[in-house]
Every structure is written in structure tokens, then in C-alpha cells.
Amino acid sequence: MILNLFNRKCNKNHCTCWFDKFKKWDWAECCKKHDAQYINRKYHTKTKWQVDKEFYYCISSKTCKLYGAIMWLGQNLFSWYYWRMYK
């Protein structure tokens, strides 16, 4: 039940439970690619660390290194369930 509520409330954009852009910065494509790599992991040979590192670099290139680190930290703390779910 809680997971269903989470999915209905948070999956309204590409960055789950987070906004996709702010002013001139738009990092939606980074989130979209990151989610696709989580979901289609069986077709890739990458580890969670490698996928998350690519996410950090993508966000940093679209915004700045500080925001990339914030996004990386947030998704790293809360993404373990999804990484294991799509195993």
C-alpha cells in the first residue's frame, strides 16, 4: 500500500520524487537514462556504483558539481530498493 502511494505521488516526471529542472538547468534526460539502466540491468554488465557514477557525471554536466553530488547522494540513499527489485 505504501509503495503504491509512493508510485502514484512520486512518478509524475523522470526524476522520481524530485523536480526535473530548475530555471535554465534541465536534467530530466539524466534521470530518464538512470531509471532505464536500473530497470534494464539484466542487459548491462554495470554495477550499481557504475550506473550511479554515470548519473552523477550527467547531472554535473547539466548543472554543477555540487548539485550533482546532492542528487547522487539522495538517489544513493533511497534507490537500493529499486536496484534490488529489478534484479
C-alpha positions as CSV (number, residue, x, y, z in Angstrom):
1,M,0.0,0.0,0.0
2,I,2.7,2.5,0.9
3,L,4.6,1.6,-2.3
4,N,1.5,2.2,-4.4
5,L,1.0,5.6,-2.8
6,F,4.7,6.4,-3.4
7,N,4.4,5.4,-7.0
8,R,1.3,7.4,-7.6
9,K,2.5,10.6,-5.9
10,C,6.2,10.5,-7.0
11,N,6.3,9.2,-10.5
12,K,4.9,12.2,-12.3
13,N,8.2,13.1,-14.0
14,H,11.5,11.4,-14.9
15,C,13.2,12.2,-11.5
16,T,11.2,10.1,-9.0
17,C,10.0,12.4,-6.2
18,W,12.2,15.2,-7.3
19,F,11.8,18.0,-9.9
20,D,13.3,17.7,-13.4
21,K,14.5,21.2,-13.9
22,F,15.2,24.5,-12.3
23,K,15.4,27.7,-14.2
24,K,17.9,27.1,-17.1
25,W,19.0,23.7,-15.8
26,D,17.2,20.7,-17.1
27,W,18.4,17.2,-16.0
28,A,15.4,15.1,-16.9
29,E,17.3,13.1,-19.5
30,C,19.9,12.1,-16.9
31,C,17.1,10.8,-14.7
32,K,15.4,9.0,-17.6
33,K,18.7,7.3,-18.6
34,H,19.4,6.4,-14.9
35,D,16.0,4.8,-14.5
36,A,16.3,2.9,-17.7
37,Q,19.7,1.5,-16.6
38,Y,18.1,0.4,-13.3
39,I,15.1,-1.3,-15.0
40,N,17.1,-3.0,-17.8
41,R,20.0,-4.1,-15.7
42,K,20.0,-7.7,-17.0
43,Y,21.1,-6.4,-20.4
44,H,24.0,-4.4,-18.9
45,T,27.2,-5.6,-17.1
46,K,27.4,-2.4,-15.0
47,T,27.3,-2.4,-11.2
48,K,25.1,0.0,-9.2
49,W,28.2,2.1,-8.4
50,Q,29.0,2.5,-12.1
51,V,25.4,3.4,-13.0
52,D,25.2,5.9,-10.2
53,K,28.6,7.4,-11.1
54,E,27.4,8.0,-14.6
55,F,24.3,9.6,-13.1
56,Y,26.5,12.0,-11.1
57,Y,28.5,13.0,-14.1
58,C,25.4,13.6,-16.2
59,I,23.8,15.8,-13.6
60,S,27.1,17.6,-13.0
61,S,27.4,18.3,-16.7
62,K,23.9,19.7,-16.9
63,T,24.1,21.8,-13.7
64,C,27.1,21.9,-11.4
65,K,29.2,19.5,-9.4
66,L,27.6,20.5,-6.1
67,Y,24.1,19.7,-7.4
68,G,25.4,16.5,-9.0
69,A,26.7,15.5,-5.6
70,I,23.4,16.3,-3.9
71,M,21.4,14.3,-6.5
72,W,23.9,11.4,-6.3
73,L,23.7,11.3,-2.5
74,G,19.9,11.4,-2.5
75,Q,19.4,8.7,-5.1
76,N,22.1,6.6,-3.5
77,L,20.4,6.7,-0.1
78,F,17.0,5.9,-1.5
79,S,17.5,3.7,-4.5
80,W,18.6,0.4,-3.1
81,Y,15.1,-1.0,-3.1
82,Y,14.7,-0.4,-6.8
83,W,18.1,-1.7,-7.6
84,R,17.2,-5.0,-5.9
85,M,13.7,-5.1,-7.2
86,Y,14.8,-5.2,-10.8
87,K,17.5,-7.8,-10.2
